[in-house]
């Protein structure tokens, strides 16, 4: 089973038997918080990329036009592919790009003149680091696999399927997903032996949404698994007692016609089918082996779900959100309560025989594409930390 079976084995993130991801890990000491980690976009730590950083050319999916699979502005979708070799020649890792969402016409119109909404504005080369690195010392499990970064240009986690005549916007994420997979199948993925669908943030949510479909589209004899990094967005109240995040997700789902593309097993079980856009309501219905990688103190979630601007008009949380060292004891208790909500939402997953998780008590958001977080001397480790893990034989 090779690298896919031993997902991040060198980092001790999970421990496996012959065919399954089977670990549940909780890092429970708040003392593991990286107090020098910045929260807001203005102070978030940036990576010092090496001079020999791998840059991979962008590939436009020319045949996407045949199915109307367009970015928001009508341009063609794109991906970057670095070919595998040796023992990884027939293994594939697909990484779904991050980038948030647009939930109304105004925000989507603004987005279509950026790389998040148009391939015309994308860099001609994609940066491949972390889980996409081609160096054994940086990425020992996947360095020689076929590694693909699927560029994100629809604003709805590759899930919408509408054309908005009033604005001229293409909400075609679902078609983009299928067009990219079809193109990759023609380019060798139809021979895959092992495959991992992964993603960060909005791409991590897309991994939840498309995992089972990914399994169905690949050869029956292939080993297929999925991973979400920083994509387990909680359906939780903010500090004012309101479900602010529901407004963002509901508007996105309704604007882009997403409900029909959500798994029916989930939508039929919810009074409001839009709830299936939240991973905690969706993931119990996923059949494909799944690994969840997330910060318990997810900075995006703290900024946008727990303490959005609408819930902190006086700015009492401003300095705390910029640096946890500046949080009051009351604020720290609220943050610890949010961490517990995440663990509670994942409680039933402890019994999974095919899935696993690594929920780390650091302030951050996504780590798989960032080299110092993914695999480096000072990257997040579970060694010498209190942990709970369960092994299924």
C-alpha positions in Angstrom: 0.0 0.0 0.0 3.0 2.3 0.3 2.7 5.9 1.1 -1.0 6.1 1.0 -1.4 3.4 3.6 1.2 5.1 5.8 -0.2 8.6 5.6 2.5 10.9 7.1 4.0 8.0 8.9 7.3 9.8 9.4 5.5 12.5 11.4 3.7 9.9 13.4 0.4 11.6 12.5 -1.2 8.2 12.1 -0.6 4.6 12.6 -2.0 2.1 10.2 -2.6 -1.6 9.6 -2.7 -3.3 6.2 -5.5 -1.3 4.4 -6.9 1.4 6.6 -6.4 4.8 8.1 -7.2 4.1 11.7 -5.9 6.7 14.0 -7.6 9.3 16.2 -5.3 11.8 17.8 -6.1 14.6 20.1 -3.4 16.9 21.2 -5.0 18.1 24.4 -2.5 20.4 26.0 -3.2 24.1 25.3 0.5 24.7 26.1 1.2 23.5 22.6 -0.1 26.8 21.3 2.4 28.6 19.2 2.2 32.0 20.8 4.3 33.6 18.1 1.9 32.5 15.4 0.0 35.4 14.0 -3.7 35.2 13.3 -4.9 37.8 10.9 -3.9 37.9 7.3 -1.7 40.9 8.0 0.5 39.0 10.5 0.3 35.4 9.4 3.7 33.7 9.2 5.1 33.4 5.7 7.4 30.7 4.4 11.0 31.5 3.3 11.0 29.5 0.1 14.3 27.9 -1.0 15.9 29.1 -4.2 15.2 25.8 -5.9 11.4 25.9 -5.2 9.5 23.8 -7.6 7.3 25.8 -10.1 5.0 23.8 -12.3 3.4 25.2 -15.5 -0.3 25.9 -15.7 -2.4 23.6 -18.0 -5.7 24.9 -19.3 -8.5 22.3 -19.7 -9.3 23.0 -23.3 -12.2 20.6 -23.6 -13.9 22.1 -20.6 -15.7 24.5 -23.0 -17.6 21.5 -24.4 -19.5 21.0 -21.1 -19.7 24.7 -20.2 -17.2 24.2 -17.4 -16.0 27.8 -17.0 -14.5 29.9 -14.3 -16.6 32.8 -13.0 -15.6 35.1 -15.9 -16.1 32.4 -18.6 -12.4 31.6 -18.9 -11.1 28.0 -19.0 -10.3 26.2 -15.7 -6.7 25.1 -15.1 -4.4 22.8 -13.1 -0.7 22.2 -12.6 0.7 18.7 -13.0 4.1 17.4 -12.0 4.6 13.9 -13.3 5.5 11.0 -11.0 8.2 8.5 -11.6 9.6 5.2 -10.3 7.5 3.6 -7.7 5.1 6.6 -7.8 4.5 6.6 -11.6 1.0 5.2 -11.2 0.0 7.0 -8.0 -1.9 10.3 -8.0 -2.3 13.1 -5.5 -4.8 15.8 -6.3 -4.7 19.0 -4.2 -7.7 21.3 -4.3 -6.7 24.9 -4.0 -8.0 27.1 -1.2 -9.6 30.6 -1.6 -12.8 31.1 0.3 -16.2 31.7 -1.3 -18.3 34.4 -2.9 -21.8 34.5 -1.6 -23.5 37.3 -3.6 -23.2 38.8 -7.1 -21.1 41.7 -5.9 -18.4 39.6 -4.3 -18.4 37.2 -7.2 -18.1 40.0 -9.7 -15.1 41.3 -7.8 -13.6 37.9 -7.6 -13.8 37.3 -11.4 -11.0 39.8 -12.0 -8.7 37.9 -9.7 -6.9 34.5 -9.9 -9.8 33.2 -7.7 -12.3 33.7 -10.5 -10.4 33.6 -13.8 -7.5 31.7 -15.3 -6.6 34.9 -17.1 -5.2 36.2 -13.7 -3.6 33.0 -12.5 0.2 32.7 -12.3 1.5 30.8 -15.2 3.3 28.5 -12.8 2.0 26.9 -9.6 4.1 26.7 -6.4 4.6 23.1 -5.3 5.7 22.7 -1.7 4.8 20.7 1.3 2.6 17.8 0.3 3.3 18.7 -3.4 7.1 18.9 -3.1 9.2 16.7 -5.3 12.0 16.2 -2.7 12.1 13.0 -0.7 13.5 14.9 2.3 10.5 17.3 2.3 7.7 15.0 1.3 8.8 11.4 1.8 5.4 9.8 1.2 4.4 11.5 -2.1 7.5 13.1 -3.6 7.5 10.8 -6.7 3.7 10.6 -7.2 1.9 12.4 -10.0 1.0 15.6 -8.0 -1.7 17.9 -9.2 -2.9 21.3 -8.0 -6.5 21.9 -9.1 -6.8 25.7 -9.4 -9.9 27.2 -7.8 -11.9 29.7 -9.8 -15.6 29.1 -9.1 -16.0 30.5 -5.6 -18.1 27.6 -4.2 -15.7 24.7 -3.5 -16.1 23.2 -6.9 -19.8 22.6 -6.2 -22.1 25.1 -8.1 -23.9 24.6 -11.3 -25.7 27.7 -12.6 -25.3 30.5 -15.1 -26.4 33.9 -13.8 -27.8 35.8 -16.8 -28.1 39.1 -14.9 -24.4 39.3 -14.0 -23.0 37.0 -16.7 -21.3 34.9 -14.0 -20.6 31.2 -14.5 -21.2 29.2 -11.4 -19.9 26.0 -12.8 -17.7 24.5 -10.1 -19.3 21.0 -10.4 -18.6 21.0 -14.1 -15.1 22.2 -13.6 -14.5 19.3 -11.2 -15.7 16.7 -13.7 -13.8 18.4 -16.6 -10.6 18.4 -14.7 -11.0 14.7 -13.6 -11.8 13.7 -17.2 -8.7 15.5 -18.5 -6.5 13.9 -15.9 -7.9 10.4 -16.6 -7.0 10.9 -20.3 -3.5 12.0 -19.1 -2.8 8.8 -17.3 -4.9 8.8 -14.1 -7.0 6.0 -15.6 -4.1 3.7 -14.7 -3.8 4.8 -11.1 -3.1 2.3 -8.4 -3.3 4.6 -5.5 -4.9 8.0 -5.3 -5.4 10.7 -2.7 -7.8 13.6 -3.0 -6.7 16.4 -0.7 -7.4 20.1 -0.2 -6.8 23.1 2.0 -9.6 25.4 3.5 -12.3 25.8 0.8 -10.4 23.1 -1.1 -10.6 21.0 2.1 -14.4 21.4 2.1 -14.3 20.4 -1.6 -12.5 17.2 -0.6 -15.5 16.4 1.7 -18.0 17.2 -1.1 -16.2 15.2 -3.9 -14.5 12.3 -2.1 -17.0 9.6 -2.9 -17.4 10.9 -6.5 -13.6 10.7 -6.8 -13.7 7.1 -5.8 -16.4 6.3 -8.4 -14.5 8.0 -11.2 -11.3 5.9 -10.7 -10.6 2.3 -11.5 -12.3 -0.2 -9.2 -9.1 -1.9 -8.2 -7.4 1.4 -7.2 -6.9 2.3 -3.5 -8.5 5.7 -3.0 -8.5 7.9 0.0 -9.2 11.6 0.9 -7.8 14.2 3.2 -9.2 17.6 4.3 -6.7 20.1 5.7 -8.3 23.1 7.5 -11.6 22.3 5.9 -13.7 21.1 8.9 -15.8 24.3 9.2 -18.0 24.1 12.3 -21.7 24.9 12.2 -21.3 26.9 15.4 -22.6 30.0 17.1 -20.5 33.2 17.3 -19.9 35.0 20.6 -23.2 36.9 20.3 -25.1 33.7 20.0 -25.9 33.9 16.3 -25.0 31.4 13.6 -23.2 33.9 11.4 -21.5 31.3 9.3 -24.8 29.9 8.2 -25.6 33.1 6.4 -22.3 32.9 4.4 -22.8 29.2 3.5 -26.6 29.5 2.8 -26.1 32.4 0.5 -23.3 30.6 -1.3 -25.4 27.4 -1.7 -28.4 29.3 -2.9 -26.6 31.6 -5.3 -24.7 28.9 -7.0 -27.3 26.1 -7.1 -25.3 23.7 -5.0 -28.0 21.7 -3.2 -28.6 19.4 -6.2 -24.9 18.4 -6.1 -24.8 17.6 -2.4 -25.0 13.9 -1.4 -28.6 12.9 -1.3 -28.0 10.7 1.7 -27.2 13.8 3.6 -29.7 16.2 2.2 -32.6 13.8 2.8 -31.6 13.6 6.4 -31.6 17.3 7.1 -34.6 19.6 7.6 -32.5 22.2 5.8 -30.5 20.5 3.0 -28.1 23.5 2.9 -26.7 22.1 6.2 -24.9 19.5 4.1 -22.4 22.1 3.0 -21.0 21.9 6.5 -18.6 19.0 6.8 -19.8 17.9 10.3 -23.2 17.2 8.8 -21.8 15.7 5.6 -18.9 13.5 6.7 -21.0 10.7 8.4 -22.3 9.8 4.9 -18.9 9.6 3.2 -18.0 6.0 2.3 -14.4 6.5 1.1 -11.6 6.4 3.7 -11.1 9.9 5.0 -8.5 11.7 7.0 -9.2 15.0 8.8 -6.3 17.4 9.5 -7.3 20.5 11.3 -6.2 23.0 14.0 -8.5 23.0 17.0 -7.8 26.7 17.2 -8.4 27.3 13.5 -7.6 31.0 12.9 -10.0 31.4 10.0 -12.8 29.9 12.0 -12.0 32.1 15.0 -12.0 35.2 12.7 -15.1 34.3 10.8 -17.2 31.8 12.7 -16.6 32.4 16.4 -15.7 36.1 16.4 -16.8 37.7 13.1 -16.8 41.5 12.9 -20.6 41.6 13.2 -20.3 40.0 16.6 -17.5 42.2 17.9 -18.5 45.8 16.9 -16.5 47.3 19.7 -13.3 45.5 18.8 -12.8 43.8 22.2 -11.3 40.8 20.4 -9.0 42.8 18.1 -5.7 42.2 19.9 -6.6 38.6 21.0 -7.3 37.7 17.3 -4.0 39.2 16.3 -2.0 37.3 18.9 -3.3 34.8 21.5 -0.8 36.2 24.1 -3.0 39.2 24.3 -6.2 37.2 25.0 -7.9 37.7 28.4 -8.6 34.7 30.6 -12.3 34.9 29.6 -11.4 35.0 25.9 -9.1 32.0 26.4 -11.9 30.0 28.0 -14.2 30.9 25.0 -11.4 29.7 22.6 -11.0 26.5 24.6 -14.8 26.0 24.4 -14.6 26.3 20.6 -11.9 23.6 20.6 -14.2 21.3 22.6 -17.0 21.9 20.1 -14.7 20.7 17.3 -13.7 17.6 19.3 -17.4 16.9 20.2 -18.4 17.2 16.5 -15.8 14.6 15.6 -16.5 12.3 18.6 -18.3 9.7 16.5 -15.4 9.5 14.1 -13.3 7.9 16.8 -15.2 4.7 16.0 -14.4 4.8 12.3 -12.6 1.7 11.0 -11.5 3.4 7.7 -10.8 7.0 8.7 -8.7 9.0 11.0 -7.9 12.5 12.2 -5.1 14.8 13.5 -6.6 17.7 15.5 -3.7 19.8 16.8 -4.0 22.5 19.4 -2.1 25.2 17.6 -3.3 28.5 16.1 -3.2 28.1 12.4 -5.2 27.3 9.2 -3.9 24.7 6.7 -0.5 23.1 6.9 -0.2 20.6 4.0 1.2 23.0 1.4 3.4 24.9 3.8 6.8 23.3 4.0 7.7 24.3 7.6 4.3 23.0 8.8 4.2 19.9 6.6 7.6 18.3 7.1 10.5 20.3 8.7 12.5 20.1 11.9 10.1 22.5 13.6 6.8 21.4 12.0 3.9 20.2 14.1 4.7 16.8 15.7 2.9 14.5 18.0 6.0 13.2 19.7 6.3 14.0 23.4 2.7 15.3 23.5 -0.2 13.8 25.4 -2.3 11.9 22.9 -5.1 9.5 22.6 -5.1 7.1 19.7 -7.0 4.0 18.7 -5.9 1.2 16.5 -8.2 -1.1 14.6 -6.7 -4.4 13.6 
